Amino acid sequence: MFRKKKKSANIVGNSWAMYSYNYGEGQRAIISFDVERAQEGDHEGCNHSIRVIIRIPLIGRVLENGLPVREELPKLQQLEDDLLQMLEKHRVSCRFVGRMSYGGMREFMFQVEDVETFRAGVSRLDRRAGDYEIELREGEGWQFFDEKVKPKPVFWQQISDHRVIEELVKAGSDPHSLHLIEHTIVGEDEKLLRIRDELQASGFTEVWLGDGRLVMGKESRLTLDEIFGVTGKLFSYCKAVGVKYDGWGAAVVK
Protein backbone atom coordinates (compact mmCIF):
# COMPACT_ATOMS: atom_id res chain seq x y z
CA MET A 1 0.00 0.00 0.00
CA PHE A 2 3.04 2.23 -0.01
CA ARG A 3 3.49 3.91 -3.37
CA LYS A 4 6.31 5.93 -4.86
CA LYS A 5 5.15 9.14 -6.47
CA LYS A 6 6.63 10.27 -9.78
CA LYS A 7 5.42 13.86 -9.70
CA SER A 8 7.46 16.81 -8.45
CA ALA A 9 8.87 16.17 -4.98
CA ASN A 10 8.40 19.91 -4.29
CA ILE A 11 4.65 19.33 -4.09
CA VAL A 12 4.26 15.55 -3.79
CA GLY A 13 6.22 13.43 -1.32
CA ASN A 14 8.12 10.33 -2.39
CA SER A 15 6.04 7.79 -0.47
CA TRP A 16 2.28 7.49 -0.14
CA ALA A 17 0.04 4.86 1.44
CA MET A 18 -3.66 4.09 1.48
CA TYR A 19 -6.28 2.77 3.87
CA SER A 20 -10.06 2.42 3.77
CA TYR A 21 -13.02 2.05 6.08
CA ASN A 22 -16.81 1.69 6.05
CA TYR A 23 -19.15 4.21 7.62
CA GLY A 24 -22.84 5.01 7.80
CA GLU A 25 -25.12 2.63 5.93
CA GLY A 26 -22.95 0.82 3.39
CA GLN A 27 -20.70 3.79 2.64
CA ARG A 28 -16.94 3.44 2.08
CA ALA A 29 -14.07 5.90 2.27
CA ILE A 30 -10.62 5.47 0.70
CA ILE A 31 -7.83 7.69 2.04
CA SER A 32 -4.39 8.11 0.45
CA PHE A 33 -1.79 10.18 2.27
CA ASP A 34 1.78 11.46 2.41
CA VAL A 35 3.60 8.95 4.65
CA GLU A 36 6.41 11.33 5.61
CA ARG A 37 3.98 14.00 6.82
CA ALA A 38 1.87 11.42 8.67
CA GLN A 39 4.89 10.03 10.53
CA GLU A 40 6.44 13.31 11.61
CA GLY A 41 5.83 14.70 15.08
CA ASP A 42 5.37 18.45 14.91
CA HIS A 43 4.61 19.79 11.45
CA GLU A 44 6.79 22.62 10.17
CA GLY A 45 5.69 25.13 7.55
CA CYS A 46 2.70 25.12 5.18
CA ASN A 47 0.38 26.06 8.03
CA HIS A 48 -2.73 26.71 5.94
CA SER A 49 -4.90 23.80 4.85
CA ILE A 50 -6.87 23.90 1.61
CA ARG A 51 -9.11 21.11 0.35
CA VAL A 52 -9.99 21.05 -3.33
CA ILE A 53 -13.33 19.22 -3.33
CA ILE A 54 -14.61 17.61 -6.53
CA ARG A 55 -18.30 16.69 -6.52
CA ILE A 56 -19.18 13.93 -8.97
CA PRO A 57 -22.71 13.77 -10.49
CA LEU A 58 -24.35 10.92 -8.62
CA ILE A 59 -26.63 9.28 -11.19
CA GLY A 60 -24.81 6.50 -13.02
CA ARG A 61 -21.38 7.77 -11.99
CA VAL A 62 -21.17 6.92 -8.30
CA LEU A 63 -21.58 3.46 -6.76
CA GLU A 64 -24.00 2.77 -3.93
CA ASN A 65 -21.08 2.88 -1.48
CA GLY A 66 -20.28 6.47 -2.51
CA LEU A 67 -17.15 5.72 -4.55
CA PRO A 68 -16.84 6.67 -8.24
CA VAL A 69 -17.50 4.08 -10.93
CA ARG A 70 -14.47 2.75 -12.79
CA GLU A 71 -15.09 4.98 -15.82
CA GLU A 72 -14.66 8.11 -13.71
CA LEU A 73 -11.20 7.19 -12.42
CA PRO A 74 -9.17 8.31 -15.50
CA LYS A 75 -11.02 11.65 -15.52
CA LEU A 76 -10.31 12.22 -11.83
CA GLN A 77 -6.66 11.26 -12.29
CA GLN A 78 -6.34 13.71 -15.20
CA LEU A 79 -7.91 16.46 -13.10
CA GLU A 80 -5.42 15.74 -10.31
CA ASP A 81 -2.52 15.85 -12.78
CA ASP A 82 -3.81 19.14 -14.24
CA LEU A 83 -4.12 20.63 -10.76
CA LEU A 84 -0.56 19.72 -9.80
CA GLN A 85 0.79 21.05 -13.09
CA MET A 86 -0.96 24.37 -12.56
CA LEU A 87 0.44 24.65 -9.05
CA GLU A 88 3.93 23.92 -10.35
CA LYS A 89 3.51 26.42 -13.17
CA HIS A 90 2.61 29.16 -10.68
CA ARG A 91 5.44 28.07 -8.36
CA VAL A 92 3.04 27.65 -5.46
CA SER A 93 4.73 26.72 -2.19
CA CYS A 94 2.55 23.87 -0.96
CA ARG A 95 2.48 20.16 -0.20
CA PHE A 96 -0.07 17.67 -1.53
CA VAL A 97 -0.76 15.58 1.58
CA GLY A 98 -4.01 13.68 1.07
CA ARG A 99 -6.56 12.31 -1.36
CA MET A 100 -9.99 11.28 -0.07
CA SER A 101 -12.79 9.48 -1.91
CA TYR A 102 -16.17 9.16 -0.24
CA GLY A 103 -19.82 10.18 -0.59
CA GLY A 104 -19.62 11.02 -4.29
CA MET A 105 -16.63 13.29 -3.76
CA ARG A 106 -12.90 13.28 -4.45
CA GLU A 107 -10.93 15.65 -2.22
CA PHE A 108 -7.34 16.77 -2.74
CA MET A 109 -5.82 18.15 0.45
CA PHE A 110 -2.93 20.59 0.47
CA GLN A 111 -0.90 22.32 3.14
CA VAL A 112 -0.06 25.78 1.83
CA GLU A 113 2.31 28.65 2.58
CA ASP A 114 0.65 31.43 0.54
CA VAL A 115 -3.11 31.08 0.20
CA GLU A 116 -3.50 33.78 -2.46
CA THR A 117 -0.87 32.22 -4.69
CA PHE A 118 -2.55 28.84 -4.27
CA ARG A 119 -5.92 30.26 -5.29
CA ALA A 120 -4.32 31.76 -8.39
CA GLY A 121 -2.77 28.39 -9.20
CA VAL A 122 -6.14 26.61 -9.21
CA SER A 123 -8.15 29.45 -10.78
CA ARG A 124 -8.42 27.76 -14.18
CA LEU A 125 -9.28 24.30 -12.90
CA ASP A 126 -13.01 24.88 -13.44
CA ARG A 127 -12.44 24.99 -17.19
CA ARG A 128 -11.05 21.46 -17.14
CA ALA A 129 -13.58 20.01 -14.70
CA GLY A 130 -16.43 19.42 -17.16
CA ASP A 131 -19.60 18.77 -15.16
CA TYR A 132 -17.76 18.23 -11.89
CA GLU A 133 -18.42 20.89 -9.27
CA ILE A 134 -15.33 22.30 -7.53
CA GLU A 135 -15.21 23.86 -4.07
CA LEU A 136 -12.31 25.13 -1.95
CA ARG A 137 -12.40 24.79 1.83
CA GLU A 138 -9.72 26.50 3.86
CA GLY A 139 -8.45 26.18 7.40
CA GLU A 140 -5.53 27.00 9.64
CA GLY A 141 -2.84 24.60 10.80
CA TRP A 142 -2.63 20.85 10.30
CA GLN A 143 -5.68 19.90 12.36
CA PHE A 144 -7.76 18.50 9.49
CA PHE A 145 -4.85 16.41 8.21
CA ASP A 146 -4.07 15.03 11.67
CA GLU A 147 -7.70 14.24 12.50
CA LYS A 148 -9.16 13.15 9.16
CA VAL A 149 -6.30 12.03 6.90
CA LYS A 150 -3.43 10.75 9.06
CA PRO A 151 -4.29 7.12 9.89
CA LYS A 152 -5.23 6.04 13.38
CA PRO A 153 -2.97 3.26 14.74
CA VAL A 154 -5.36 0.49 13.67
CA PHE A 155 -5.18 1.67 10.06
CA TRP A 156 -1.39 1.43 10.10
CA GLN A 157 -2.11 -2.24 10.81
CA GLN A 158 -4.34 -2.37 7.71
CA ILE A 159 -1.53 -0.86 5.65
CA SER A 160 0.86 -3.49 7.02
CA ASP A 161 -1.67 -6.24 6.22
CA HIS A 162 -1.82 -5.14 2.60
CA ARG A 163 1.95 -5.17 2.31
CA VAL A 164 2.23 -8.71 3.73
CA ILE A 165 -0.52 -9.93 1.39
CA GLU A 166 1.30 -8.42 -1.60
CA GLU A 167 4.55 -10.11 -0.56
CA LEU A 168 2.87 -13.52 -0.20
CA VAL A 169 1.13 -13.23 -3.57
CA LYS A 170 4.39 -12.11 -5.17
CA ALA A 171 6.04 -15.20 -3.67
CA GLY A 172 3.44 -17.42 -5.37
CA SER A 173 0.54 -17.70 -2.91
CA ASP A 174 -2.94 -18.14 -4.32
CA PRO A 175 -4.99 -15.44 -2.56
CA HIS A 176 -8.18 -17.50 -2.97
CA SER A 177 -6.75 -20.49 -1.07
CA LEU A 178 -7.06 -20.83 2.69
CA HIS A 179 -3.86 -19.94 4.56
CA LEU A 180 -3.05 -20.59 8.20
CA ILE A 181 -2.54 -17.04 9.44
CA GLU A 182 -0.30 -16.97 12.51
CA HIS A 183 -1.00 -13.93 14.69
CA THR A 184 1.62 -12.85 17.24
CA ILE A 185 0.81 -11.14 20.53
CA VAL A 186 3.46 -9.87 22.97
CA GLY A 187 2.92 -9.17 26.66
CA GLU A 188 2.88 -10.53 30.20
CA ASP A 189 2.48 -14.30 30.44
CA GLU A 190 -0.56 -14.06 32.72
CA LYS A 191 -2.41 -11.91 30.21
CA LEU A 192 -1.32 -14.09 27.30
CA LEU A 193 -2.75 -17.19 28.98
CA ARG A 194 -6.12 -15.50 29.35
CA ILE A 195 -6.00 -14.26 25.75
CA ARG A 196 -5.12 -17.74 24.50
CA ASP A 197 -8.18 -19.23 26.19
CA GLU A 198 -10.47 -16.50 24.85
CA LEU A 199 -9.14 -16.80 21.30
CA GLN A 200 -9.41 -20.59 21.36
CA ALA A 201 -13.08 -20.17 22.23
CA SER A 202 -13.34 -17.98 19.09
CA GLY A 203 -11.88 -20.60 16.74
CA PHE A 204 -8.14 -19.84 16.96
CA THR A 205 -5.58 -22.59 17.57
CA GLU A 206 -2.47 -22.27 19.70
CA VAL A 207 0.81 -22.34 17.77
CA TRP A 208 3.26 -21.12 20.40
CA LEU A 209 3.23 -19.73 23.93
CA GLY A 210 6.30 -18.78 25.88
CA ASP A 211 8.81 -16.07 26.76
CA GLY A 212 6.19 -13.34 26.63
CA ARG A 213 4.98 -14.27 23.17
CA LEU A 214 1.76 -15.92 22.03
CA VAL A 215 1.15 -17.13 18.48
CA MET A 216 -2.39 -18.08 17.54
CA GLY A 217 -3.47 -19.47 14.17
CA LYS A 218 -6.64 -19.10 12.15
CA GLU A 219 -7.39 -19.93 8.52
CA SER A 220 -8.19 -17.12 6.12
CA ARG A 221 -7.99 -16.21 2.47
CA LEU A 222 -5.59 -13.47 1.45
CA THR A 223 -8.10 -10.69 0.92
CA LEU A 224 -7.60 -7.43 2.75
CA ASP A 225 -11.18 -7.30 3.99
CA GLU A 226 -10.95 -10.81 5.44
CA ILE A 227 -7.48 -10.35 6.95
CA PHE A 228 -8.14 -6.90 8.41
CA GLY A 229 -11.48 -8.12 9.69
CA VAL A 230 -9.40 -10.25 12.09
CA THR A 231 -6.29 -8.11 12.65
CA GLY A 232 -8.29 -4.93 13.28
CA LYS A 233 -10.24 -6.63 16.06
CA LEU A 234 -7.10 -8.24 17.50
CA PHE A 235 -5.27 -4.90 17.43
CA SER A 236 -8.05 -3.14 19.37
CA TYR A 237 -8.54 -6.06 21.75
CA CYS A 238 -4.84 -6.29 22.59
CA LYS A 239 -4.64 -2.56 23.20
CA ALA A 240 -7.60 -2.74 25.56
CA VAL A 241 -6.08 -5.53 27.69
CA GLY A 242 -2.58 -4.04 27.78
CA VAL A 243 -0.61 -6.25 25.38
CA LYS A 244 0.75 -5.66 21.87
CA TYR A 245 -0.53 -7.17 18.65
CA ASP A 246 2.72 -7.82 16.79
CA GLY A 247 1.51 -8.69 13.30
CA TRP A 248 1.03 -11.91 11.37
CA GLY A 249 2.63 -14.22 8.86
CA ALA A 250 1.75 -17.24 6.74
CA ALA A 251 3.41 -19.84 4.58
CA VAL A 252 3.03 -19.67 0.81
CA VAL A 253 0.04 -21.71 -0.41
CA LYS A 254 -0.18 -22.33 -4.16
C-alpha positions, 0 to 999 in steps of 0.5 A: 500500500506504499506507493512511490510518487513520480510527480514533483517532490516539491509538491508531492512526497516520495512515499504514499500509502492508502487505507479504507473504512466503512461508515454510515449505511454501506458507505466506504471511504478510501484515504491516500496520504503522504507517509512522511507527513503522517509520521512526523511529530510536529509539522513545520511550515505550510500552516494553511490547509486547503481542500480542493473538493470535486463533486461527482454527479451521482446518477450512473457515476457513483456506486451505492457505497459512494465511490466513483464508478471505474469509468470516472477514475481516469477523468479524476486522475487527469484532473489531479494531474492538471491541478498539480501542473498548474500549481507547479507552473505558478510556483506555489509553495505547498504540499499535496498531503491527502486524497480522499474518496467518499460520498460522491466526492474526491478531495485533494488536500494541500498544506499551503504557505501562501493562500492567495498564490494557491488560489491563483494556481487553481483558478483555471481548474473549473475549465477542465472540470467538465460537469464536476463541481469544484469547491475550496475549503480552507483552514488553519494549521494541520488539524484537518490532516491530523484528525481526518487524513493521518491514519489512526494506529489500527489503520497502520495495521491495515496498511501493514496487512496489505503489504504482507498480502502483496509479498505472499502473492508475489512469492506465489501464494494463491490469494483464494486459497485458505492460509493458516494465518499466525497472529503474534501477541506480545505481553505478560504471560498471565495476560497471554494465557487469558487471551489464549483461552479467549481466542481458542473459544473464538476458533483460533488454535495455539501455535506457540506460547512462551517467553512473553509471546503468544502465536495463535493461528486461524485460517483465512484467504488473502483478501484485505477485507478478510485479513483486516477483519481479524487483525483490526479486532485483535489490534483493538482487543490487545490494546484494551487488555494491555498487550501488543498485537505484533503482526502476522505471517503465513506460509506460501500456499499455491 
